[in-house]
Amino acid sequence: MVKSELIQKLSEKGNISKTLAETVVNLIFSSMLQELKEGKSIEIRGFGSFRVRSYKGYTGRNPRTGEKVGVISKKLPFFRVGKELRIRLNK
């Protein structure tokens, strides 16, 4: 499912306009992004949780040339599936 399909489903099931559904989806995603940027975690009961993991910089290697390359430190989002979702998927 892509974002436009999510908006379409929300519009149909919620009996609301596509414009309003798009606004709701964008608001949810932007709120989640803001929380993650602030270093907070997000927990959606029955679905899973999101958090940010920080990774230190290191010296890597270019696989094509073998040359050493510096990799900067970074933050990446991490998702952990919830127990209820895992059970429902495996039924």
TAQUI-V373322 format. One record per helix or strand of 3 or more residues. SS is the DSSP state (A for helix, B for strand). FROM is the first residue (numbers start at 1). TO is the last residue. If there is no record, write none. Layout:
SS/FROM/TO
SS/FROM/TO
//
This chain:
A/3/14
A/18/37
B/42/44
B/48/55
B/58/61
B/68/71
B/74/81
A/83/89
//
